[in-house]
Amino acid sequence: MATVLVVEDDEYVRSAMIQELGRRQHAVRSAGRALDALREITQNPPDAVILDLGLPDLDGSEALKMVRSVSSVPVIVATARDDEAEIVRLLEAGADDYLVKPFSGDHLNARLDAVLRRARAAGPPPVLRVGALAVDLNRREASLGGEPLALTRREFDLLAYLAARADRVVPRKELLTEVWQQSYGDDQTIDVHLSWLRRKLGESASAPRYLHTVRGVGVMLITPT
């Protein structure tokens, strides 16, 4: 599952893409204007963007340049323009792939899966950002609103793992396996570290802002709205 931002001004086309992507278990957000899309990308970064070129407030090619100035998120351009020179220009400008309208749901999902695989194979960026939270993987440092967080090694590992999967529920078993390197263990270990992390993030289990527990499932690091 991935978080996908659909940028399309045609309500019928947008609705069809949202329905198709949702059917494949993706979390879908949408925007009908380029500037709204840019706001979404900077404030709530998605895993991928499907960008229509015929937007009412800004030409899609200009929107692509603006996206690339603030984010490396994979972008699939959806266009009715099938001119080869135009497509090459868009790819050179930073698009990761393109779809020529009309296209099927299967074609859309195949292209999306391909760009997501490439992005995941490239690995996470050295600095993960979730709202005002920044996690520097190379330096093993984290900050909130520019203020450094004093984290233990395990606290950092847990926060970094969740930040790399922001806005997705991470099962407790996966946390034990990947963060604690244990095939089994006591959930209390996770709860204790979550409690310590919440305290350092200035929140509590009863009033979470970033760290949310999904009862019976796992933990999710949410981008605050």
C-alpha positions as a Markdown table, in Angstrom:
| # | Residue | x | y | z |
|---|---|---|---|---|
| 1 | Met | 0.0 | 0.0 | 0.0 |
| 2 | Ala | 1.2 | 3.5 | -0.8 |
| 3 | Thr | -0.1 | 7.1 | -0.3 |
| 4 | Val | -0.8 | 8.5 | -3.8 |
| 5 | Leu | -1.7 | 12.1 | -4.6 |
| 6 | Val | -3.9 | 12.4 | -7.7 |
| 7 | Val | -3.7 | 15.8 | -9.3 |
| 8 | Glu | -6.5 | 16.1 | -11.9 |
| 9 | Asp | -9.1 | 18.8 | -12.5 |
| 10 | Asp | -11.6 | 16.6 | -14.3 |
| 11 | Glu | -13.9 | 15.4 | -11.5 |
| 12 | Tyr | -15.0 | 12.3 | -13.4 |
| 13 | Val | -11.4 | 11.2 | -14.3 |
| 14 | Arg | -10.2 | 12.0 | -10.7 |
| 15 | Ser | -13.0 | 10.0 | -9.2 |
| 16 | Ala | -12.3 | 7.0 | -11.5 |
| 17 | Met | -8.6 | 7.1 | -10.5 |
| 18 | Ile | -9.3 | 7.4 | -6.8 |
| 19 | Gln | -11.7 | 4.4 | -7.0 |
| 20 | Glu | -9.2 | 2.3 | -9.0 |
| 21 | Leu | -6.3 | 3.1 | -6.7 |
| 22 | Gly | -8.4 | 2.6 | -3.6 |
| 23 | Arg | -9.4 | -0.8 | -4.9 |
| 24 | Arg | -5.7 | -1.7 | -4.9 |
| 25 | Gln | -5.5 | -0.7 | -1.2 |
| 26 | His | -3.7 | 2.5 | -1.8 |
| 27 | Ala | -4.4 | 5.6 | 0.4 |
| 28 | Val | -5.4 | 8.3 | -2.1 |
| 29 | Arg | -5.5 | 12.1 | -1.7 |
| 30 | Ser | -6.5 | 14.4 | -4.5 |
| 31 | Ala | -6.2 | 18.0 | -5.8 |
| 32 | Gly | -7.7 | 19.8 | -8.7 |
| 33 | Arg | -5.2 | 22.6 | -8.9 |
| 34 | Ala | -1.4 | 22.7 | -9.1 |
| 35 | Leu | -1.0 | 25.0 | -6.1 |
| 36 | Asp | -3.1 | 22.8 | -3.9 |
| 37 | Ala | -1.0 | 19.9 | -5.0 |
| 38 | Leu | 2.2 | 21.7 | -4.1 |
| 39 | Arg | 0.8 | 22.4 | -0.7 |
| 40 | Glu | -0.1 | 18.8 | -0.2 |
| 41 | Ile | 3.4 | 17.6 | -1.3 |
| 42 | Thr | 5.2 | 19.9 | 1.1 |
| 43 | Gln | 2.9 | 19.5 | 4.1 |
| 44 | Asn | 1.9 | 15.8 | 3.7 |
| 45 | Pro | 4.4 | 14.2 | 1.4 |
| 46 | Pro | 2.9 | 11.3 | -0.6 |
| 47 | Asp | 4.7 | 8.2 | -1.9 |
| 48 | Ala | 3.9 | 9.1 | -5.5 |
| 49 | Val | 2.1 | 11.7 | -7.5 |
| 50 | Ile | -0.1 | 11.3 | -10.6 |
| 51 | Leu | 0.0 | 14.7 | -12.3 |
| 52 | Asp | -2.4 | 15.8 | -15.1 |
| 53 | Leu | -0.9 | 18.4 | -17.4 |
| 54 | Gly | -4.1 | 20.3 | -18.2 |
| 55 | Leu | -4.6 | 22.1 | -14.8 |
| 56 | Pro | -6.7 | 25.3 | -14.6 |
| 57 | Asp | -4.2 | 27.4 | -12.6 |
| 58 | Leu | -0.8 | 26.3 | -13.9 |
| 59 | Asp | 0.4 | 24.3 | -16.9 |
| 60 | Gly | 1.4 | 20.8 | -15.8 |
| 61 | Ser | 4.9 | 21.1 | -17.1 |
| 62 | Glu | 5.4 | 24.2 | -14.9 |
| 63 | Ala | 3.8 | 22.4 | -12.0 |
| 64 | Leu | 6.3 | 19.5 | -12.5 |
| 65 | Lys | 9.2 | 22.0 | -12.2 |
| 66 | Met | 7.8 | 23.4 | -9.0 |
| 67 | Val | 7.3 | 19.9 | -7.6 |
| 68 | Arg | 10.9 | 19.0 | -8.4 |
| 69 | Ser | 12.2 | 22.1 | -6.7 |
| 70 | Val | 10.7 | 21.0 | -3.3 |
| 71 | Ser | 10.5 | 17.2 | -3.5 |
| 72 | Ser | 12.0 | 14.0 | -5.1 |
| 73 | Val | 8.6 | 12.2 | -4.9 |
| 74 | Pro | 8.0 | 9.9 | -7.9 |
| 75 | Val | 5.8 | 11.7 | -10.4 |
| 76 | Ile | 3.8 | 10.0 | -13.2 |
| 77 | Val | 2.6 | 12.5 | -15.7 |
| 78 | Ala | -0.9 | 11.8 | -17.1 |
| 79 | Thr | -1.4 | 13.6 | -20.4 |
| 80 | Ala | -3.5 | 13.6 | -23.6 |
| 81 | Arg | -0.5 | 14.8 | -25.4 |
| 82 | Asp | 1.2 | 11.9 | -27.2 |
| 83 | Asp | 3.9 | 14.0 | -29.0 |
| 84 | Glu | 7.2 | 12.1 | -28.5 |
| 85 | Ala | 9.3 | 15.3 | -28.2 |
| 86 | Glu | 6.9 | 16.6 | -25.4 |
| 87 | Ile | 7.1 | 13.3 | -23.5 |
| 88 | Val | 10.9 | 13.3 | -23.7 |
| 89 | Arg | 11.0 | 16.9 | -22.5 |
| 90 | Leu | 8.8 | 16.0 | -19.5 |
| 91 | Leu | 11.0 | 13.0 | -18.6 |
| 92 | Glu | 14.0 | 15.2 | -18.8 |
| 93 | Ala | 12.3 | 17.8 | -16.6 |
| 94 | Gly | 11.9 | 15.3 | -13.8 |
| 95 | Ala | 8.9 | 13.0 | -14.5 |
| 96 | Asp | 9.5 | 9.4 | -13.6 |
| 97 | Asp | 7.0 | 8.0 | -16.1 |
| 98 | Tyr | 4.0 | 9.0 | -18.1 |
| 99 | Leu | 0.5 | 7.8 | -19.1 |
| 100 | Val | -1.2 | 8.9 | -22.3 |
| 101 | Lys | -5.0 | 9.3 | -21.8 |
| 102 | Pro | -7.2 | 7.4 | -22.0 |
| 103 | Phe | -5.6 | 4.6 | -20.0 |
| 104 | Ser | -7.0 | 1.5 | -18.2 |
| 105 | Gly | -6.9 | 0.9 | -14.4 |
| 106 | Asp | -4.5 | -2.0 | -15.0 |
| 107 | His | -2.1 | 0.2 | -16.9 |
| 108 | Leu | -2.3 | 2.9 | -14.2 |
| 109 | Asn | -1.5 | 0.5 | -11.5 |
| 110 | Ala | 1.3 | -1.2 | -13.4 |
| 111 | Arg | 3.1 | 2.1 | -14.0 |
| 112 | Leu | 2.5 | 3.1 | -10.4 |
| 113 | Asp | 3.9 | -0.2 | -9.0 |
| 114 | Ala | 7.0 | 0.2 | -11.3 |
| 115 | Val | 7.9 | 3.7 | -10.0 |
| 116 | Leu | 7.3 | 2.7 | -6.4 |
| 117 | Arg | 9.6 | -0.3 | -6.8 |
| 118 | Arg | 12.3 | 1.9 | -8.2 |
| 119 | Ala | 11.9 | 4.5 | -5.4 |
| 120 | Arg | 12.0 | 1.8 | -2.7 |
| 121 | Ala | 15.0 | 0.1 | -4.3 |
| 122 | Ala | 16.9 | 3.5 | -4.2 |
| 123 | Gly | 16.4 | 3.5 | -0.4 |
| 124 | Pro | 15.1 | 6.2 | 1.9 |
| 125 | Pro | 16.4 | 9.8 | 1.7 |
| 126 | Pro | 19.1 | 10.6 | 4.2 |
| 127 | Val | 16.7 | 13.0 | 6.0 |
| 128 | Leu | 13.1 | 11.9 | 6.6 |
| 129 | Arg | 10.6 | 14.6 | 7.2 |
| 130 | Val | 7.2 | 14.2 | 8.8 |
| 131 | Gly | 5.6 | 17.5 | 9.5 |
| 132 | Ala | 8.0 | 19.4 | 11.8 |
| 133 | Leu | 9.9 | 16.2 | 12.6 |
| 134 | Ala | 13.2 | 15.6 | 10.9 |
| 135 | Val | 15.1 | 12.3 | 11.1 |
| 136 | Asp | 18.7 | 12.4 | 9.7 |
| 137 | Leu | 19.6 | 8.8 | 8.9 |
| 138 | Asn | 23.3 | 9.5 | 8.2 |
| 139 | Arg | 24.0 | 11.5 | 11.4 |
| 140 | Arg | 21.5 | 9.4 | 13.4 |
| 141 | Glu | 20.0 | 12.7 | 14.7 |
| 142 | Ala | 16.4 | 13.8 | 15.0 |
| 143 | Ser | 14.8 | 17.2 | 15.6 |
| 144 | Leu | 11.3 | 18.6 | 16.2 |
| 145 | Gly | 10.7 | 22.1 | 14.9 |
| 146 | Gly | 14.4 | 22.6 | 14.6 |
| 147 | Glu | 15.1 | 21.6 | 18.2 |
| 148 | Pro | 17.3 | 18.4 | 18.6 |
| 149 | Leu | 15.8 | 15.4 | 20.4 |
| 150 | Ala | 17.9 | 13.5 | 22.9 |
| 151 | Leu | 17.1 | 9.9 | 21.8 |
| 152 | Thr | 18.7 | 6.6 | 22.8 |
| 153 | Arg | 19.9 | 4.3 | 20.1 |
| 154 | Arg | 16.8 | 2.2 | 20.2 |
| 155 | Glu | 14.5 | 5.2 | 20.4 |
| 156 | Phe | 16.1 | 6.6 | 17.2 |
| 157 | Asp | 15.9 | 3.2 | 15.4 |
| 158 | Leu | 12.2 | 3.0 | 16.3 |
| 159 | Leu | 11.5 | 6.6 | 15.2 |
| 160 | Ala | 13.5 | 6.2 | 12.0 |
| 161 | Tyr | 11.7 | 3.0 | 11.1 |
| 162 | Leu | 8.3 | 4.6 | 11.6 |
| 163 | Ala | 9.2 | 7.8 | 9.8 |
| 164 | Ala | 10.3 | 5.8 | 6.7 |
| 165 | Arg | 6.7 | 4.4 | 6.7 |
| 166 | Ala | 4.9 | 7.6 | 7.8 |
| 167 | Asp | 1.1 | 7.5 | 7.6 |
| 168 | Arg | 1.0 | 3.7 | 7.4 |
| 169 | Val | 0.2 | 1.2 | 10.1 |
| 170 | Val | 3.3 | -0.8 | 11.1 |
| 171 | Pro | 2.4 | -4.1 | 12.8 |
| 172 | Arg | 4.0 | -4.8 | 16.2 |
| 173 | Lys | 5.4 | -8.0 | 14.9 |
| 174 | Glu | 7.3 | -6.2 | 12.2 |
| 175 | Leu | 8.7 | -3.7 | 14.7 |
| 176 | Leu | 10.0 | -6.6 | 16.8 |
| 177 | Thr | 11.6 | -8.2 | 13.8 |
| 178 | Glu | 13.1 | -5.2 | 12.1 |
| 179 | Val | 13.9 | -2.8 | 15.0 |
| 180 | Trp | 14.6 | -5.2 | 17.9 |
| 181 | Gln | 15.8 | -8.1 | 15.6 |
| 182 | Gln | 13.6 | -10.5 | 17.4 |
| 183 | Ser | 11.2 | -13.0 | 15.9 |
| 184 | Tyr | 9.1 | -12.8 | 19.1 |
| 185 | Gly | 8.9 | -10.8 | 22.2 |
| 186 | Asp | 6.8 | -8.9 | 24.7 |
| 187 | Asp | 4.7 | -6.0 | 23.4 |
| 188 | Gln | 5.5 | -4.2 | 26.6 |
| 189 | Thr | 9.0 | -3.5 | 25.2 |
| 190 | Ile | 7.4 | -1.6 | 22.3 |
| 191 | Asp | 5.0 | 0.3 | 24.6 |
| 192 | Val | 7.7 | 1.4 | 26.9 |
| 193 | His | 9.8 | 2.8 | 24.0 |
| 194 | Leu | 6.7 | 4.5 | 22.5 |
| 195 | Ser | 6.0 | 6.1 | 25.9 |
| 196 | Trp | 9.5 | 7.5 | 26.1 |
| 197 | Leu | 9.3 | 8.7 | 22.5 |
| 198 | Arg | 6.0 | 10.4 | 23.1 |
| 199 | Arg | 7.4 | 12.2 | 26.1 |
| 200 | Lys | 10.3 | 13.6 | 24.0 |
| 201 | Leu | 7.9 | 14.6 | 21.2 |
| 202 | Gly | 5.8 | 16.5 | 23.7 |
| 203 | Glu | 2.7 | 14.3 | 23.5 |
| 204 | Ser | 0.9 | 11.5 | 25.3 |
| 205 | Ala | -0.9 | 8.3 | 24.5 |
| 206 | Ser | -4.2 | 10.0 | 25.3 |
| 207 | Ala | -3.5 | 13.0 | 23.2 |
| 208 | Pro | -1.1 | 11.8 | 20.4 |
| 209 | Arg | 0.1 | 14.1 | 17.6 |
| 210 | Tyr | 2.6 | 12.0 | 15.8 |
| 211 | Leu | 2.6 | 8.5 | 17.4 |
| 212 | His | -0.7 | 6.8 | 17.1 |
| 213 | Thr | -1.5 | 3.2 | 18.4 |
| 214 | Val | -4.0 | 1.3 | 16.3 |
| 215 | Arg | -5.4 | -1.2 | 18.8 |
| 216 | Gly | -4.8 | -4.8 | 17.9 |
| 217 | Val | -2.9 | -3.9 | 14.8 |
| 218 | Gly | 0.2 | -1.8 | 15.3 |
| 219 | Val | 1.7 | 1.7 | 15.4 |
| 220 | Met | 1.5 | 4.6 | 12.9 |
| 221 | Leu | 3.6 | 7.8 | 12.7 |
| 222 | Ile | 1.1 | 10.4 | 11.4 |
| 223 | Thr | 1.8 | 13.6 | 9.6 |
| 224 | Pro | 0.0 | 16.3 | 11.6 |
| 225 | Thr | -2.6 | 18.3 | 9.8 |
